[in-house]
Amino acid sequence: MELITNACKFSEPKTPIFIIMDAVRGNLRLSVISKPIPDEEGRVGIPLGYENMVLEPFFRMTRTVFEGYDTLDYGLGLTLADKIARKHGGRISAANIVDYSDLSREPMTKVNVTFSVPLVSE
């Protein structure tokens, strides 16, 4: 739920959010892909080197408070989700991807946050 809520909060309004679920090498993987809003400094997506920082407690990419969502906005949501995933032998990762799917427009940066857990425990 946290991955989808973050995608909604940080995406450009009225743009689609893609949720892809698959099973790869014994892991259940859920990817949430969205088109991010540029931040206060004009950056789009997660700056290089910050991919792991977004999972750290109290780390926030923006100072914006999202009143339309029932969240605390303290920078703990992805941290908690990652801790839960790790307790189940999984993990969460976040990275920018480049979307080339529409040849009528320029490629665009999107954010892919992936939740992965093993289907069978060892």
VMD Tcl script that builds the backbone (N, CA, C; Angstrom):
set m [mol new atoms 366]
animate dup $m
set s [atomselect $m all]
$s set {name element resname resid chain x y z} {
  {N N MET 1 A 0.825 -1.187 0.000}
  {CA C MET 1 A 0.000 0.000 0.000}
  {C C MET 1 A 0.875 1.260 0.000}
  {N N GLU 2 A 1.976 1.232 0.742}
  {CA C GLU 2 A 2.869 2.400 0.824}
  {C C GLU 2 A 3.462 2.751 -0.538}
  {N N LEU 3 A 3.830 1.761 -1.316}
  {CA C LEU 3 A 4.404 2.028 -2.637}
  {C C LEU 3 A 3.391 2.718 -3.544}
  {N N ILE 4 A 2.159 2.288 -3.497}
  {CA C ILE 4 A 1.114 2.886 -4.324}
  {C C ILE 4 A 0.778 4.288 -3.826}
  {N N THR 5 A 0.695 4.469 -2.516}
  {CA C THR 5 A 0.421 5.797 -1.959}
  {C C THR 5 A 1.514 6.778 -2.352}
  {N N ASN 6 A 2.780 6.364 -2.252}
  {CA C ASN 6 A 3.881 7.246 -2.653}
  {C C ASN 6 A 3.810 7.581 -4.133}
  {N N ALA 7 A 3.476 6.599 -4.953}
  {CA C ALA 7 A 3.354 6.863 -6.386}
  {C C ALA 7 A 2.277 7.913 -6.639}
  {N N CYS 8 A 1.174 7.811 -5.944}
  {CA C CYS 8 A 0.099 8.801 -6.100}
  {C C CYS 8 A 0.537 10.184 -5.625}
  {N N LYS 9 A 1.193 10.248 -4.481}
  {CA C LYS 9 A 1.613 11.540 -3.926}
  {C C LYS 9 A 2.643 12.247 -4.797}
  {N N PHE 10 A 3.586 11.499 -5.350}
  {CA C PHE 10 A 4.723 12.110 -6.037}
  {C C PHE 10 A 4.620 12.084 -7.560}
  {N N SER 11 A 3.471 11.684 -8.100}
  {CA C SER 11 A 3.287 11.629 -9.551}
  {C C SER 11 A 2.619 12.897 -10.060}
  {N N GLU 12 A 2.876 13.180 -11.341}
  {CA C GLU 12 A 2.163 14.280 -11.971}
  {C C GLU 12 A 0.679 13.947 -11.977}
  {N N PRO 13 A -0.167 14.949 -11.714}
  {CA C PRO 13 A -1.617 14.690 -11.707}
  {C C PRO 13 A -2.098 14.144 -13.048}
  {N N LYS 14 A -3.074 13.267 -12.973}
  {CA C LYS 14 A -3.738 12.681 -14.147}
  {C C LYS 14 A -2.802 11.892 -15.060}
  {N N THR 15 A -1.696 11.381 -14.510}
  {CA C THR 15 A -0.847 10.478 -15.280}
  {C C THR 15 A -1.053 9.068 -14.729}
  {N N PRO 16 A -0.952 8.060 -15.583}
  {CA C PRO 16 A -1.195 6.697 -15.102}
  {C C PRO 16 A -0.070 6.196 -14.195}
  {N N ILE 17 A -0.446 5.328 -13.291}
  {CA C ILE 17 A 0.511 4.609 -12.446}
  {C C ILE 17 A 0.368 3.140 -12.835}
  {N N PHE 18 A 1.473 2.539 -13.212}
  {CA C PHE 18 A 1.454 1.146 -13.643}
  {C C PHE 18 A 1.887 0.254 -12.491}
  {N N ILE 19 A 1.133 -0.822 -12.282}
  {CA C ILE 19 A 1.460 -1.812 -11.261}
  {C C ILE 19 A 1.636 -3.139 -11.984}
  {N N ILE 20 A 2.840 -3.678 -11.901}
  {CA C ILE 20 A 3.159 -4.914 -12.601}
  {C C ILE 20 A 3.549 -5.966 -11.567}
  {N N MET 21 A 2.902 -7.109 -11.627}
  {CA C MET 21 A 3.213 -8.195 -10.704}
  {C C MET 21 A 3.663 -9.398 -11.522}
  {N N ASP 22 A 4.746 -10.021 -11.075}
  {CA C ASP 22 A 5.210 -11.234 -11.741}
  {C C ASP 22 A 5.995 -12.085 -10.752}
  {N N ALA 23 A 6.294 -13.297 -11.180}
  {CA C ALA 23 A 7.108 -14.209 -10.378}
  {C C ALA 23 A 8.387 -14.479 -11.158}
  {N N VAL 24 A 9.523 -14.187 -10.537}
  {CA C VAL 24 A 10.820 -14.340 -11.190}
  {C C VAL 24 A 11.756 -15.088 -10.250}
  {N N ARG 25 A 12.319 -16.190 -10.713}
  {CA C ARG 25 A 13.294 -16.976 -9.945}
  {C C ARG 25 A 12.853 -17.221 -8.489}
  {N N GLY 26 A 11.612 -17.645 -8.311}
  {CA C GLY 26 A 11.116 -17.978 -6.984}
  {C C GLY 26 A 10.722 -16.792 -6.131}
  {N N ASN 27 A 10.695 -15.590 -6.715}
  {CA C ASN 27 A 10.294 -14.392 -5.973}
  {C C ASN 27 A 9.035 -13.792 -6.572}
  {N N LEU 28 A 8.160 -13.323 -5.705}
  {CA C LEU 28 A 7.018 -12.530 -6.134}
  {C C LEU 28 A 7.497 -11.095 -6.208}
  {N N ARG 29 A 7.281 -10.451 -7.346}
  {CA C ARG 29 A 7.777 -9.088 -7.528}
  {C C ARG 29 A 6.620 -8.184 -7.944}
  {N N LEU 30 A 6.498 -7.049 -7.257}
  {CA C LEU 30 A 5.499 -6.054 -7.569}
  {C C LEU 30 A 6.228 -4.746 -7.868}
  {N N SER 31 A 6.042 -4.228 -9.077}
  {CA C SER 31 A 6.680 -2.968 -9.469}
  {C C SER 31 A 5.614 -1.903 -9.625}
  {N N VAL 32 A 5.878 -0.732 -9.063}
  {CA C VAL 32 A 4.990 0.418 -9.183}
  {C C VAL 32 A 5.761 1.479 -9.963}
  {N N ILE 33 A 5.255 1.819 -11.149}
  {CA C ILE 33 A 5.952 2.739 -12.047}
  {C C ILE 33 A 5.105 3.988 -12.228}
  {N N SER 34 A 5.724 5.160 -12.013}
  {CA C SER 34 A 4.986 6.413 -12.100}
  {C C SER 34 A 5.843 7.516 -12.703}
  {N N LYS 35 A 5.179 8.563 -13.192}
  {CA C LYS 35 A 5.852 9.730 -13.756}
  {C C LYS 35 A 5.933 10.786 -12.655}
  {N N PRO 36 A 7.134 11.049 -12.137}
  {CA C PRO 36 A 7.255 11.925 -10.970}
  {C C PRO 36 A 7.104 13.412 -11.298}
  {N N ILE 37 A 6.684 14.150 -10.294}
  {CA C ILE 37 A 6.634 15.609 -10.363}
  {C C ILE 37 A 8.050 16.118 -10.111}
  {N N PRO 38 A 8.515 17.116 -10.872}
  {CA C PRO 38 A 9.823 17.708 -10.536}
  {C C PRO 38 A 9.781 18.313 -9.123}
  {N N ASP 39 A 10.874 18.173 -8.381}
  {CA C ASP 39 A 10.906 18.718 -7.024}
  {C C ASP 39 A 11.199 20.221 -7.040}
  {N N GLU 40 A 11.402 20.794 -5.850}
  {CA C GLU 40 A 11.622 22.233 -5.706}
  {C C GLU 40 A 12.842 22.720 -6.490}
  {N N GLU 41 A 13.797 21.819 -6.718}
  {CA C GLU 41 A 15.017 22.177 -7.440}
  {C C GLU 41 A 14.955 21.782 -8.918}
  {N N GLY 42 A 13.806 21.285 -9.363}
  {CA C GLY 42 A 13.640 20.911 -10.764}
  {C C GLY 42 A 14.099 19.506 -11.113}
  {N N ARG 43 A 14.535 18.730 -10.124}
  {CA C ARG 43 A 14.960 17.349 -10.370}
  {C C ARG 43 A 13.740 16.471 -10.626}
  {N N VAL 44 A 13.873 15.551 -11.571}
  {CA C VAL 44 A 12.793 14.617 -11.880}
  {C C VAL 44 A 13.248 13.228 -11.455}
  {N N GLY 45 A 12.462 12.601 -10.600}
  {CA C GLY 45 A 12.795 11.254 -10.160}
  {C C GLY 45 A 13.759 11.258 -8.993}
  {N N ILE 46 A 14.466 10.163 -8.845}
  {CA C ILE 46 A 15.409 9.973 -7.749}
  {C C ILE 46 A 16.811 10.268 -8.276}
  {N N PRO 47 A 17.494 11.279 -7.729}
  {CA C PRO 47 A 18.851 11.570 -8.210}
  {C C PRO 47 A 19.777 10.368 -8.030}
  {N N LEU 48 A 20.720 10.207 -8.970}
  {CA C LEU 48 A 21.686 9.118 -8.865}
  {C C LEU 48 A 22.381 9.167 -7.513}
  {N N GLY 49 A 22.547 8.016 -6.913}
  {CA C GLY 49 A 23.181 7.931 -5.604}
  {C C GLY 49 A 22.193 7.997 -4.447}
  {N N TYR 50 A 20.946 8.365 -4.721}
  {CA C TYR 50 A 19.940 8.476 -3.667}
  {C C TYR 50 A 18.986 7.288 -3.642}
  {N N GLU 51 A 19.204 6.308 -4.513}
  {CA C GLU 51 A 18.282 5.189 -4.624}
  {C C GLU 51 A 18.084 4.451 -3.295}
  {N N ASN 52 A 19.152 4.294 -2.522}
  {CA C ASN 52 A 19.031 3.628 -1.220}
  {C C ASN 52 A 18.629 4.594 -0.112}
  {N N MET 53 A 18.930 5.877 -0.308}
  {CA C MET 53 A 18.600 6.882 0.714}
  {C C MET 53 A 17.091 7.005 0.935}
  {N N VAL 54 A 16.288 6.783 -0.107}
  {CA C VAL 54 A 14.838 6.927 0.047}
  {C C VAL 54 A 14.262 5.894 1.011}
  {N N LEU 55 A 15.036 4.867 1.332}
  {CA C LEU 55 A 14.592 3.852 2.292}
  {C C LEU 55 A 15.050 4.149 3.715}
  {N N GLU 56 A 15.858 5.184 3.884}
  {CA C GLU 56 A 16.375 5.533 5.207}
  {C C GLU 56 A 15.315 6.284 6.021}
  {N N PRO 57 A 15.313 6.097 7.353}
  {CA C PRO 57 A 14.332 6.795 8.185}
  {C C PRO 57 A 14.480 8.310 8.084}
  {N N PHE 58 A 13.347 8.982 7.996}
  {CA C PHE 58 A 13.226 10.446 7.993}
  {C C PHE 58 A 13.786 11.120 6.744}
  {N N PHE 59 A 14.237 10.343 5.757}
  {CA C PHE 59 A 14.732 10.949 4.523}
  {C C PHE 59 A 13.545 11.268 3.626}
  {N N ARG 60 A 13.507 12.503 3.141}
  {CA C ARG 60 A 12.429 12.930 2.242}
  {C C ARG 60 A 13.035 13.670 1.073}
  {N N MET 61 A 12.531 13.392 -0.121}
  {CA C MET 61 A 13.025 14.063 -1.321}
  {C C MET 61 A 12.434 15.462 -1.455}
  {N N THR 62 A 11.323 15.732 -0.798}
  {CA C THR 62 A 10.647 17.020 -0.903}
  {C C THR 62 A 10.133 17.455 0.464}
  {N N ARG 63 A 9.964 18.741 0.624}
  {CA C ARG 63 A 9.436 19.271 1.888}
  {C C ARG 63 A 7.915 19.376 1.871}
  {N N THR 64 A 7.309 19.039 0.752}
  {CA C THR 64 A 5.867 19.174 0.585}
  {C C THR 64 A 5.119 18.252 1.542}
  {N N VAL 65 A 4.026 18.786 2.124}
  {CA C VAL 65 A 3.121 17.988 2.944}
  {C C VAL 65 A 1.894 17.712 2.088}
  {N N PHE 66 A 1.470 16.470 2.057}
  {CA C PHE 66 A 0.367 16.060 1.199}
  {C C PHE 66 A -0.899 15.911 2.030}
  {N N GLU 67 A -1.687 16.988 2.085}
  {CA C GLU 67 A -2.879 17.002 2.938}
  {C C GLU 67 A -3.990 16.089 2.434}
  {N N GLY 68 A -3.988 15.755 1.144}
  {CA C GLY 68 A -5.033 14.915 0.587}
  {C C GLY 68 A -4.863 13.435 0.891}
  {N N TYR 69 A -3.795 13.082 1.591}
  {CA C TYR 69 A -3.520 11.678 1.904}
  {C C TYR 69 A -3.444 11.502 3.410}
  {N N ASP 70 A -3.888 10.363 3.876}
  {CA C ASP 70 A -3.864 10.062 5.303}
  {C C ASP 70 A -2.495 9.500 5.679}
  {N N THR 71 A -1.461 10.354 5.545}
  {CA C THR 71 A -0.097 9.953 5.885}
  {C C THR 71 A 0.514 11.001 6.806}
  {N N LEU 72 A 1.550 10.614 7.525}
  {CA C LEU 72 A 2.192 11.529 8.460}
  {C C LEU 72 A 3.267 12.395 7.807}
  {N N ASP 73 A 3.806 11.963 6.673}
  {CA C ASP 73 A 4.832 12.710 5.934}
  {C C ASP 73 A 6.079 12.988 6.771}
  {N N TYR 74 A 6.518 11.986 7.526}
  {CA C TYR 74 A 7.753 12.094 8.313}
  {C C TYR 74 A 8.929 11.402 7.643}
  {N N GLY 75 A 8.695 10.727 6.525}
  {CA C GLY 75 A 9.773 10.002 5.867}
  {C C GLY 75 A 10.011 8.622 6.456}
  {N N LEU 76 A 8.951 8.002 6.946}
  {CA C LEU 76 A 9.088 6.669 7.551}
  {C C LEU 76 A 8.362 5.569 6.785}
  {N N GLY 77 A 7.532 5.921 5.811}
  {CA C GLY 77 A 6.708 4.932 5.112}
  {C C GLY 77 A 7.506 3.868 4.390}
  {N N LEU 78 A 8.424 4.277 3.519}
  {CA C LEU 78 A 9.229 3.294 2.779}
  {C C LEU 78 A 10.186 2.555 3.703}
  {N N THR 79 A 10.652 3.227 4.757}
  {CA C THR 79 A 11.526 2.569 5.731}
  {C C THR 79 A 10.796 1.394 6.380}
  {N N LEU 80 A 9.585 1.644 6.825}
  {CA C LEU 80 A 8.792 0.588 7.462}
  {C C LEU 80 A 8.462 -0.522 6.470}
  {N N ALA 81 A 8.071 -0.152 5.248}
  {CA C ALA 81 A 7.761 -1.158 4.231}
  {C C ALA 81 A 8.981 -2.021 3.928}
  {N N ASP 82 A 10.159 -1.406 3.846}
  {CA C ASP 82 A 11.381 -2.164 3.581}
  {C C ASP 82 A 11.707 -3.103 4.742}
  {N N LYS 83 A 11.521 -2.639 5.970}
  {CA C LYS 83 A 11.776 -3.504 7.138}
  {C C LYS 83 A 10.848 -4.713 7.127}
  {N N ILE 84 A 9.587 -4.500 6.779}
  {CA C ILE 84 A 8.635 -5.610 6.717}
  {C C ILE 84 A 9.041 -6.585 5.612}
  {N N ALA 85 A 9.404 -6.056 4.451}
  {CA C ALA 85 A 9.837 -6.921 3.348}
  {C C ALA 85 A 11.051 -7.748 3.763}
  {N N ARG 86 A 12.032 -7.127 4.418}
  {CA C ARG 86 A 13.242 -7.840 4.839}
  {C C ARG 86 A 12.937 -8.925 5.878}
  {N N LYS 87 A 11.972 -8.682 6.761}
  {CA C LYS 87 A 11.580 -9.700 7.746}
  {C C LYS 87 A 11.024 -10.949 7.053}
  {N N HIS 88 A 10.522 -10.775 5.833}
  {CA C HIS 88 A 9.990 -11.891 5.062}
  {C C HIS 88 A 10.975 -12.372 3.999}
  {N N GLY 89 A 12.233 -11.958 4.120}
  {CA C GLY 89 A 13.261 -12.408 3.189}
  {C C GLY 89 A 13.279 -11.656 1.872}
  {N N GLY 90 A 12.598 -10.524 1.810}
  {CA C GLY 90 A 12.520 -9.753 0.576}
  {C C GLY 90 A 13.220 -8.416 0.689}
  {N N ARG 91 A 12.868 -7.529 -0.243}
  {CA C ARG 91 A 13.458 -6.192 -0.225}
  {C C ARG 91 A 12.641 -5.252 -1.081}
  {N N ILE 92 A 12.914 -3.974 -0.904}
  {CA C ILE 92 A 12.337 -2.924 -1.732}
  {C C ILE 92 A 13.492 -2.182 -2.374}
  {N N SER 93 A 13.331 -1.838 -3.637}
  {CA C SER 93 A 14.340 -1.034 -4.328}
  {C C SER 93 A 13.627 0.058 -5.110}
  {N N ALA 94 A 14.339 1.157 -5.318}
  {CA C ALA 94 A 13.783 2.286 -6.063}
  {C C ALA 94 A 14.833 2.797 -7.032}
  {N N ALA 95 A 14.406 3.098 -8.252}
  {CA C ALA 95 A 15.333 3.608 -9.260}
  {C C ALA 95 A 14.561 4.314 -10.363}
  {N N ASN 96 A 15.246 5.198 -11.056}
  {CA C ASN 96 A 14.678 5.814 -12.245}
  {C C ASN 96 A 14.777 4.842 -13.407}
  {N N ILE 97 A 13.824 4.922 -14.291}
  {CA C ILE 97 A 13.880 4.194 -15.551}
  {C C ILE 97 A 13.536 5.194 -16.656}
  {N N VAL 98 A 13.934 4.884 -17.868}
  {CA C VAL 98 A 13.599 5.735 -19.004}
  {C C VAL 98 A 12.551 5.012 -19.834}
  {N N ASP 99 A 11.423 5.679 -20.049}
  {CA C ASP 99 A 10.296 5.108 -20.778}
  {C C ASP 99 A 10.387 5.498 -22.253}
  {N N TYR 100 A 10.603 4.502 -23.103}
  {CA C TYR 100 A 10.673 4.692 -24.555}
  {C C TYR 100 A 9.413 4.145 -25.238}
  {N N SER 101 A 8.358 3.900 -24.501}
  {CA C SER 101 A 7.206 3.169 -25.033}
  {C C SER 101 A 6.385 3.922 -26.075}
  {N N ASP 102 A 6.464 5.229 -26.115}
  {CA C ASP 102 A 5.694 6.006 -27.081}
  {C C ASP 102 A 6.655 6.694 -28.042}
  {N N LEU 103 A 6.720 6.212 -29.272}
  {CA C LEU 103 A 7.667 6.750 -30.248}
  {C C LEU 103 A 7.290 8.143 -30.742}
  {N N SER 104 A 6.068 8.606 -30.438}
  {CA C SER 104 A 5.643 9.932 -30.879}
  {C C SER 104 A 6.115 11.048 -29.941}
  {N N ARG 105 A 6.776 10.697 -28.848}
  {CA C ARG 105 A 7.275 11.706 -27.906}
  {C C ARG 105 A 8.688 11.352 -27.469}
  {N N GLU 106 A 9.310 12.292 -26.834}
  {CA C GLU 106 A 10.656 12.073 -26.300}
  {C C GLU 106 A 10.593 11.065 -25.151}
  {N N PRO 107 A 11.662 10.304 -24.920}
  {CA C PRO 107 A 11.698 9.412 -23.751}
  {C C PRO 107 A 11.522 10.221 -22.471}
  {N N MET 108 A 10.892 9.627 -21.474}
  {CA C MET 108 A 10.680 10.338 -20.212}
  {C C MET 108 A 11.152 9.505 -19.028}
  {N N THR 109 A 11.607 10.224 -18.009}
  {CA C THR 109 A 12.056 9.578 -16.785}
  {C C THR 109 A 10.849 9.215 -15.936}
  {N N LYS 110 A 10.847 7.975 -15.461}
  {CA C LYS 110 A 9.826 7.512 -14.526}
  {C C LYS 110 A 10.530 6.860 -13.348}
  {N N VAL 111 A 9.793 6.670 -12.276}
  {CA C VAL 111 A 10.341 6.018 -11.082}
  {C C VAL 111 A 9.723 4.628 -10.967}
  {N N ASN 112 A 10.578 3.646 -10.715}
  {CA C ASN 112 A 10.147 2.267 -10.525}
  {C C ASN 112 A 10.528 1.854 -9.104}
  {N N VAL 113 A 9.520 1.589 -8.284}
  {CA C VAL 113 A 9.757 1.081 -6.931}
  {C C VAL 113 A 9.274 -0.366 -6.928}
  {N N THR 114 A 10.177 -1.271 -6.553}
  {CA C THR 114 A 9.885 -2.703 -6.631}
  {C C THR 114 A 9.927 -3.338 -5.251}
  {N N PHE 115 A 8.904 -4.116 -4.974}
  {CA C PHE 115 A 8.783 -4.910 -3.751}
  {C C PHE 115 A 8.948 -6.362 -4.166}
  {N N SER 116 A 9.856 -7.073 -3.531}
  {CA C SER 116 A 10.118 -8.462 -3.900}
  {C C SER 116 A 10.231 -9.311 -2.642}
  {N N VAL 117 A 9.523 -10.452 -2.636}
  {CA C VAL 117 A 9.603 -11.415 -1.525}
  {C C VAL 117 A 9.656 -12.828 -2.100}
  {N N PRO 118 A 10.323 -13.755 -1.414}
  {CA C PRO 118 A 10.364 -15.128 -1.901}
  {C C PRO 118 A 8.983 -15.792 -1.829}
  {N N LEU 119 A 8.694 -16.611 -2.827}
  {CA C LEU 119 A 7.422 -17.341 -2.831}
  {C C LEU 119 A 7.445 -18.524 -1.866}
  {N N VAL 120 A 8.640 -19.097 -1.675}
  {CA C VAL 120 A 8.805 -20.241 -0.793}
  {C C VAL 120 A 9.961 -19.935 0.154}
  {N N SER 121 A 9.747 -20.141 1.435}
  {CA C SER 121 A 10.843 -19.917 2.382}
  {C C SER 121 A 11.766 -21.118 2.377}
  {N N GLU 122 A 13.028 -20.860 2.658}
  {CA C GLU 122 A 14.040 -21.928 2.631}
  {C C GLU 122 A 14.257 -22.504 4.008}
}
mol reanalyze $m
mol bondsrecalc $m
mol representation Tube
mol addrep $m
